[in-house]
Amino acid sequence: MNFDRKKLTNQQLLTLYKKLIKPRLIEEKMLILIRQGKVSKWFSGIGQEAISVGVTAVLEQDEYILPMHRNLGVFTGRDIPLFRLFSQWQGKANGFTKGRDRSFHFGTQEYKIIGMISHLGPQLGVADGIALANKLRKNGKVTAVFTGEGATSEGDFHEALNIASVWDLPVLFVVENNGYGLSTPTNEQYRCENIADKGIGYGMESYIIDGNNILEVYTQLSDIVASMRENPRPVLLEFKTFRMRGHEEASGTKYVPQELMDMWAEKDPVDNYKNYLISEGILTEEVDKQLRDEIKKEINTAFKQASDEEAIEANESIELNDVYKPFKYEEVNPKKERENMRMIDAISQGLKQSMERHDNLVIMGQDIAEYGGAFKITDGFVAEFGKDRVRNTPICESAIIATGMGLSINGYKSVIEMQFADFVSTGFNPIVNYLAKVHYRWNENADVVVRMPCGAGVQAGPFHSQTNEAWFTKTPGLKVVYPAFPYDAKGLLATAINDPNPVMFFEHKALYRSVYQDVPKDYYTLPFGKAAVLKEGEDVTIISFGAGVHWALETLAKNTDIKADLIDLRTLQPLDTETIFNSVKKTGKVIILQEDTLFGGVASDISSMIMEECFEYLDGPVKRVGSLESAIPFTKALEDQYLPKQRFETVLKDLLAY
């Protein structure tokens, strides 16, 4: 192996060596602990240390790094106290996740490290968001994100590279090509000769670097990163390397030919660099032993400290309280001046006023800039706020949602428009597995609002008509808002943007231009978890949200003899159970109307809650009305049959006659 020190001093060379051997010695300790049963799982990076160490050494302390399983050198390179790492690996309280996640599935703002999730790909988009925040601040910072050769097959990889290239984001995409995705060799993963070649398709410069040569890693990256700070842009790096252990320890390496193991053993990054330093007279065997003994002592002390730490005791209230970041609702009451407007105008006005109120708010979505969005909600926003804050996106729902997560990590708010709620399916993973879980996992919040134009009744067919709120009400960590009126839509949107937690904000397309209301012209907020009682009566409780509220109003207008409590839920998570239960206890009969198909919908859970909490007050069965159990058809006659509007009146009268 050829080492070129360039202009590095002896002290710099020795410092790199210390950084290189520390993760190796920790790994050797971990392999012993695994065999002793004192640690449950370990993903070894033996043979790849030069990449983590080199990348971390090049970056400044306040520049974010997004590592993976095998990047222990990132954590030690940022000088995280070892006892905290051991505590994390043993599920103790002094770790970073309160025992809720394992290994390197964590982040820490203190050390500017953002850990992975098991789905791998989304962290690439998160790096885009962090880098976007840096670019908006014009602070010259670079973000580094790690991935493996296997994950380059994921759609998130391609989406993230595309976004970074289109937006000139200063992201260092670090691909550790160790030859195998678990047991699948690279010739079964992709057909191009080198992963670096993929950069060509994105108009991105890329490099191939010997990942086992610490000096090549450090010196080449020093030049690249310095250039990126001066000229912000993404760079794709492919590091040729090899992992000498299995994907994780239980996997073994039997699938690897022995001659390949032998070849890479000769390229060991630690041994070769040590021999080079000795040959140059920079290091002696005696000094090497002294350095290793000092690190081993630190490791043993840290492990004992973590082992002596008390095991975490389960506490239900602590667990539930950490699902969301605490949010103190701030009531803002508007002046009396009102304007009659459509729901779409109320949403647009509310979004605009939030943009004025929060200078760190960025909105993103397909065609939302000059075009003004598919429904013209952001029409004129570019002229007022500029293209930095009103950003057209490529058709990359998954990576854009992950970008919102990255913006949040780096101090920005974001509102992301799904052009149609149906399209959120291609961004589902980062919503339910990253945004929803991140505060519970390691105390980081996702300050992201996802706007969801939804609903049928406009003859848009199976892919532009779904009302898919139940996909998200099932997921702890998300808040779900679904207004039925312009007044509510504007005030609740303001609160959603103020709330530091992820909010799915549903907007029914059929209501956009059909529902008018006098709405305050000024900025104001409305609380989550507070339903609106639109009508009061003794006969029956009607519970609905979205378009269903208007269907219920129409039905009651036709049947003036029915005296009902009509509850508009407004928010589905949190849910105003107090208003629901009080009404049911008063009327004794309840019907729940939703536009979504019935099975597994919100109505089912509300029905169950009522049966559990109000059973003795009921004078009839809890009735649910929803759409047919099919996809949403296009033709009007079929769509009318699909929707529950007509069936609702029949079921309501049957319940009253029970």
N, C-alpha and C positions, 0 to 999 in steps of 0.2 A: 504494500500500500504506500503510495507516494503522498507525503505531507509537505505542503508549501506554507510556511509560516508568514509569508509576505512581510508586513511591517509589525507584526505582533511582538511584544516584548516577552522576555522570559517569564515575567510575573503573569502576564495575560495567558500564556500557554499553560502555566501551572494552575491558574485559577480555573481554566476550562477542564483540566484534569480532575481537580477536586469536585467540580460540578458533575463530572462524568461518572466518577466512581461511587458517589453517594447513592444514586438510585440503584446501581448494580448491587451494592452491599445490602440495601434495604430489601431488594428482591430476593437475594440469597437467604435473608432472614425469613422472609415470607414463605419461601418454599419449605423451610423447616417447620414453620408454624402450621402450614397446610397439612403436612404429614402428621403433625402432633394433634390435629383436629382443633387447633385454637383459632383458626380463621376458616370461614366456610367456603370462600371462593376467591380466586385470584386470576387476573389477566396479566400475563407476564409480557414485559417489554424487553427482556434480555436479548441483546443483539441490535436493538434499535435506539439505544440511549442517546446517541450522538444527535439525532434529529430533535428530540424534545429539548435537550440541553442547549443545542446550538440556536434554535429558534428563540427560546426564552432569553438567552444571553444577549441576543441582538436587540430585542424589544425593550422599550422603556418600562419602568415599573407601573406606570398608569395606562399602559396600552393593554387592551383586553386580549386574552388568549382563550380559545375554546378547544380544550383537549379531548382525548378519548380514553379508552381503557388502558392503553399501553403507554401512556405519556406521563409516567411518574416524574420524569425529569422536569416537567413543567412546574409541578407542585413544589418539588425540592428547590428548583431554580428560583422560585419566588419566595423561598425561605419560610414556607409554612411550618410552624412548629411540629416536629415529628409526632409528639404525643397526641396532637389533634388528628393527624392522619391515622394513627393506630386506633384512636378512639372512634373515628369514622368507620374504619374497617371492621371494628368489633360491635358497631351499633350502640356506642355509648353517647352520653349527653354532650361531651366536649368535642364531638365530631361536628359535622356541618348540617346534618339532616334529622337530628333528634331520634335516630334509630329508624327513620322512615324509608331510607333508601341506602343502597350499599355501594361499595367500592368507590368509583370516581363519578357517580351519578349525583354530583352536587356542584354548586357554584359558591363563590364568595366575592362579594364586592370589595372587601378589604384587600384582597390580593389580585383583584381584577382577573379572576379565572371563572369561566362559565362552563360548567360541566355538561356532559352529554345526557341524552336519554337513549334508551335501548333501540329506538327506531332510527338512530344515526343521522339520517338526512336532514331533519329540521334544523340542526345546529348550524348548518351552512347558511340558511336564510337568516338565522339569528345574527350571525356575523355580519351579514349585509346590513341589518338594521342598526347594529352598533356602529358600523362604519358610516352609514348614512348620517347618524347623529353627529359623528366627528366631522363629516364633510360640511354639514350645515353650520357647525360652529367654526369651521375653517381653522381647526387647531393643529393640523398636520399630523394627526395620530394615525397609526396603522393598526389594523386588527388581524390576528392570525387565527385560522380555524383549521383543525386537523380532521382528516378522514382517512379511511383505508381504501385499498384498491377495490374491495367488494362493494362498498357504498357508492362508488362512482357509477354503479349501474342504476342507482335509485333516481327517480324523477327529481327529487329535491336537489340533487347535485347539479343537474342540468339547469333547473330553474334558477338556482342561486347564482350559478356562473353567468347565466344570461342577464339577470337583473344587475349584478355587479358590473358587468361589462357595459350595459346600456347606460347605467347611471354613473360610470367611472368611480366606483367605490373603492377606497383603499383597503382591500382585503387580500391577505396572503393566504391562498388556498393551498394547504399543505397535505399532500397525498402521500401516505406511507405505503409504498408498494412492496409488500413483503411476500408476494408470490401466491398467497392463498387467502381466500375468504372462508374462514374456518378450514374446511378440507377441500374446497373447490379451487383448483388452480386457475391462474389468470387466463389460460388459453380457453377456458370454459366460461370466462366472465366477459371478455370483450375481444374484438378482432383486430383493432388497431395495434400497431407495434408498441407504442408507448402511450400511457395515459396523458402525458404532456401534449400529445398530438391533438387531444380534444380541445385544447385552448384555441386552436386555429379556427374552429367553427364558431367561436364566440368573439373573435377579434381580440383575443387576449394573449399577451405575451406569456410564454411558459418556458420552464427550464427543467432539465434533468440533472439531478445532483446525486453524488455518491453519499447515501444516507449513513454509511458506516465510517465516514471520514470527518471527524469533528472539525478539522481546520477548513475543509472545503465547505462544509455547511456554514460555519461561522463567517468566513471571509466573503463567500458569495452572497449570503443573506445580508451582510452588513452593507454591501454596495446596493443591493436591490431595495432594501428598506429605506436607505437614505434617499434613493431616487423617488420612491413612492411618497415620501413625505414632501418632497418638493413638487412632484407631479402626481397628485392622487389618482390611482388607477388600480385595478385588480391584477394580480399575478398568480399564475398556476405553477406550482412546484411539484414535481414528481421525484420523490426520494427512493432510489433503489436500495432495498434493504432486505432483511430476513428476520423472522422471529424464530428463536431457537427452542421455544417451548410451544405447547399447543395453544389453540385459540383461547382456552382457559385450561387450568391444570387437569381437569377430568377428561379432556379431549385427547391428550397425548399427541404424538407426532408419527404414528405408525403409517400414515398415509403419505409421508414424505420420503422419497428415496434416500438411502443412507449417503450416497455420494454427494447429494445436494447438501445434506446436513454437514458433511465433512468440508465441502468447499466453503460454505459460509462460516464455519467455525474458524477457518484460517483468516477470515476477514473481520474477526471480532473487533468492535470499535474501541473497547477498553484496552485489551491486551496490545493491540497494534500501536495505539497512541502512547501507551506506557513505554513500550520498547523504543519508540521514536524519541521520547523525552530523555530516556536513559542514554541513547546513542548520541544525543546532542549535549549531554552533560547538564541538563536542566533538572533531572530527577535522578535520585539514587535509590537502590533497593531499600536502604535504611530509612530514607525519608518517606518512601512509599509505604513502608510498614507502619511508620509513625502516623501518617495521614489516615490509613485504613483503621488503625487501632482507635484513633480519636473518633472516627465516624461510627465504628462498631459500638463504642462506649455510649455515644449519643443515642444510637438506635436501641440498645438494651435498656437504657434509662427511660427512654420514651415509651418503650413497650411495657415496662413494668408499671409506669405511671398510668397508662391506659388500662392495663389489666387490673390494677388496684381500684380503678374507678368503679363506683357502684353501677349495677345494671339499671337500665331505665325501667321505671314502673309505669304501667299503663294508667292513664288518667283521661277519661272520656271527654271531659270538658276542655282540656288542653288540646286534644286532638281535633275536636270540632271547631274550636275557636281559631285554629290555625289554617282552616280551609280557605278563608278569605282574609285579605289584609283589612284591618279595621278601617272603617270609613265613617267619619262623622258627617252626617248629612247637614248641609248648610242651606237653610231655607232663604230663598231670595224672592221677595214679593214684588211684583211689577207695579208700575203706575197704572192708573185706571184707564188710560187711553187704550182702546181696542180697535181691531180692524177685522172685518169679516174676510176670512180667507179659507182656501182649501187646505186639506191635510198636507199635500205636497209642498205648499208654500210655507206652512208652519214648520215643517221639517227643515226646509232650506233656510228659513230665517233663523231657526234655532241653531243650525250648524254654523251659519255665518257669524252669529253673535258669540258662539263659543270660540270660533277662530280669532275673533277680536279680543276675547277675554284671556285666552291661553296662547301666548306667543310661541309656546313649544308644542303646539298641536299641528300634526301633519295629517292630511287626508290622502288616501291612496285608493285607486281602483281603475278599472278599465274604462277608458274614454271619459274620465271625469273632468279633465282639464278644459281645453278650448271647446270641446264638444258639449261639455256641461253634464255629462252622464246620460245613460240611456233614458232617464226620466226627467232630465234637465234640472235636477236638484242643485247641482253645483254650477249652474250656468252663471257666468260672470265672476266666478271665484278667482280665476287666474289673474284677471285684471286687478283685483283688489289685494290678493295675497301672494301672487307670484307662483312660478312653477316649482320652486323649492318645496313649498308647503302644500301645493295642490298637484299631485303627481299621477300622471298616467302610468299605468303599469302594463307590462307584458301579461299575457294570459298565463299567469303563474300563481294560482290561488294559494297553493301550499306555501311556497317560499315567501309570498307577500305577507301572509299571516305570521310566518316566522320572522319576517322583517319587522313587523309591528312589535313582536316580542323583543327583538334587539333594540328597537327604538326605546322601548320602556326601560330596559336594563340601563340604557345610557341617557336617561333623563327626559325622554320625550313622550308625549301622548300621541295616539294615532286613532283615526277612524278609517276603517277599511270597508269599502263598499263591495259587496258581492253583487254583480250586475243583476243577477237573479238569485234568490235564496237557494234554488236547486243546485247552483254551481258550487255551493259550499262543500259538496261531497268531495271535490278534488282538493279541498283544504281542510278536511275533517281531522286528519291526524294531528297537526300542530295545535288545533283548538282543544281537542279532548285530552291529548297526552302531554302537551307542553303548557299552554296557557292555563288550563284548568288545574293542573297539578303543581305548578311551580311554587306557589306560596306555601302550600302544605309541605312540599319536599324540602325547600331550603330558604324559606322566608323571603323570596323575591316575588314581587307582584308583576302582573301583566296588565299594564294600563292601556288596554286595547278595547275599542268598540267595533263590533262587526255589524254593519248595517245589512239587513236582509229583506229586500223587496220580495214579497211572497204572495201566495194566494191565488185562488181560481176565480172564476166568474168573468174572465176576460177572454175566454176561448184561446188560450195560449198553449194548450196541450200538455203532454206528460213531463216536459223538461223545463217549463217556465211557469209552473202553477202551484208547486207544492207549498204547503205550510208545514214545515218540518221542525217545529219547536220541540217536539218530544225527543228528537235526537240529542238535545242539549239539556233539557230539564232533568234528564237521567244522570247527568255528569256533575258530581260535586265540584265546586270551584268556579262554575260559570253562573252568571246572573242572566236572566231571560226576561226581556221587556216586550210587551205586545199591545200598544195603544190602539184604541178604536176611534179616537177623535183628534182633531187638530190641536186643541188646547193641551190634551194629555201628551200628544206626540212631541210638541215643542218642549214642554217642561221636563218630561222624562228623558229626552235626549240630552238636555243640559246636565241633568244629574248623572246620566250614564257616562258622559265625558269627564265629569268631576270625579266619579268613582274610580279609584285606582285598580279595581279588579276587572277582569274580562267580562264584557257585556255583549250578549247577542240581542240586537235591537231589530225586532220584526216590524215591517211596514207593509200593510196590505195594499197591493197595487190597485185593486178595485175601489179602494177608498181614496186614493190619491186625489182624484179630481171630481169625486162624486159627493164628498162630505164637506160641508162648509160649517164654520163656527166663528163666533167673535173671539179673537185671540189677542192677548196683550201684545203690544208692539215691542215692549222692552224685554230684556232678558229676565227669565225667572226659572225657578226649579220646582219640581214636584218629587215627593218622597217615593222610594221603592217600598214594596210590601204593603201598600195601602190601596185597597180596592175602592171603586166608586159605586155607590148604591144609586142607580138612576131612577128607579121607581120603587115605591113601597106598597105592600099589600099583605093580606093575611092568608091568601089561598095557597101560594106556592112560592118556592125560591127558584129563580132561574139564574144559572151561573154561566157566563160566557166570556169571550174575549175576541178582539179583532172583528172581522166581518160578522161573526155570529151575534154580536151585540146588536147590530142593526137589523138582522133577521128577526131577533127576538122583539125588538121595538116595533117592527112592522106587524108581527103577529099579534102583539098586544093592542096595537092601534085598530086592528080588524076585529078584535074580540074584547070590547071594552068592559064586558062583564067579568073578565078575569082580573083579579086584584093580586098582583105579584110583586115580590121583591125581585128586582132585576139587578144583579151584581155584575159589573164590568171589572174583571180581575186586574187589568192594566199591567201588572207584572206577575209572571208565573214562577220566578225564582228571584227574590223571596215571594212567598205566597201568603196572602192575608187570610189565614185560617180563622182568625177571630171573627171577622165579618161574616165569613161563610157559616161558621157554627152558630153564631147568634141568630142569624136569619133562619137557619134550618130549625133551630129550637123554637122559633116563633111560629113558623108556618107548618111544620110537620111533613111537608112534601118538597121534593127537590128534583130538578131536572138540569142536566149539564149539557150544554150545546157547544160543540167544537167543529171546526171545519175539517180538521185532519181525519183520517180513517180512525175507526174506533179502537181497534185492538192496540193496546200498549200506549194509548194516548194520555194526555193530561187529565181528561175526564175520568179515566179509570182510577188514577191515584186519588183524585178528589173524592170520587165515590167511595173508595176504600176508607179514606180518612173519616168521611161522614158516618159510615157504618160503624167504625171503631169508636168514634167520639160522641155520636148523637143517636145511637140506635134506639134508645128508649123514647126518643121524641118523635120518631118517624111514624106516619100514618099510612105509608105506602112504600113501595120499593124505590130505591134511588134509580132514576132513569138517566141513560146517556144517549145522546144523539150525535152521530158523526157521519162522515161520508162513506160511500160504498168501499168495500175492501178490494179496490182495484187501483191501477194507475189513473191519472186524471185524463179523461178523453178530451178531444178537441171540439167536435161538433156541438153546437149549443144544446140540442135535445139531449145528447148523451151527458154533457157536463151538468145540465140542470138535474138530470136523474142522479148523477153521481153525488152532487152536493146535498146536504141535509136540510136545506131551507124548507122545502115543502113537507118533508117527513116530520119536522119539528112540531108543527101545529097539531098533527094527528097524535103524536106521542104525548104532547102536553095535555090535550083534552082527555086522553085515556087515563093519564095519571090523576087528573082532577076528578074523574069519575070513579076512581078505584075505591 
